[in-house]
Amino acid sequence: MKYALLFLLTGLLLTGCFKDELPVQKHESGDAVEVQISVGQDYNDQVFYSLTNNEVISTNQKTDWDLAFESSTVGFHIRLNTSRGMAIHHSTLNFSDVTDASGLDWNWDKPNGDLDSTAIGDWLTDNHLYVLDMGYDASGAQLGYKKFILSSVTQTEYTIEFGDLVDVVSQTLTITKNDINLFTYYKLGEGEVTIAPPNEYWDLKFTQYTHVFHSPSQPYVVTGALLNRFNTTAARIENKPFNDVVFDDIASLTFSSNMDYIGYDWKTFDFTNSIYIVHSEVTYIVRTNQGGYYKFHFVDFYNDQGEKGYPKMEVQLL
């Protein structure tokens, strides 16, 4: 009887120890899928892609817009369409005094997306005349020059004085801020255009953009992938095979919000064989604005017909 009672008490004690403990649910990852994006052989398309939905949300031609105006009520920054190599010259002259682009010096947006490092800069204090090099189309044709003065910005709109480079009299344009996106996209002479989807709908933008190389300083239009600046970050792993990268690896990574963190250098050009080589050994981890973590690596830059401009990725939810 004594031993039976002891056994019963021991059982009760053990039951008390385990009663409040819950099993830890095993983290389940998704299946790996291959995704191919088409920016075209001439790199003319800008493609907005959602990792969450494994879906191309929208596509536009890179010549569809010129400037992007910050949309928040306190926003005043203005970005160039860097996919065309666009650039800005700052002038202290009057609107009618600048009618020729020869001999001008130029500035470019930083590709990391830093709004304090735009080519236009803090125009609220500069109060400059800006000459705009409109860059190049997909065939390499120069698109000419415009000039403008940024007159004012309110919680809801921008006002600018705008014209062709040869004009001596400006026309007034009003750009209404579009609050469904971080930026309001505008084509000079035509008006507001719909480019990027709403902020939370996409994660990566496949496009050309301007990267400034140094020593010597040289702007160059490259083709790559940019992050959505809306609550989207990325990291990379270079010392581990793609299939071995797991959710637990996230804890040791440092994530970046730089737009060009993925960038263009996941591939290099082999001049001997005139072909792009993709660095599939590099794995990228993206934390989406929806809070999910996805790993992917590039596995090709060509389609089945051998045409460049078709980056292919293997993608998996961690």
Helices and strands as residue ranges (DSSP letters): H 2-18, E 33-36, E 45-50, E 55-61, G 62-64, E 67-70, E 78-80, G 82-84, E 87-91, G 95-97, G 115-117, H 123-126, E 129-133, E 145-153, E 157-164, E 171-176, E 183-187, E 191-193, G 199-201, E 204-213, E 218-227, E 233-237, G 242-244, G 247-252, E 267-270, E 275-278, E 283-287, E 293-302, E 308-317
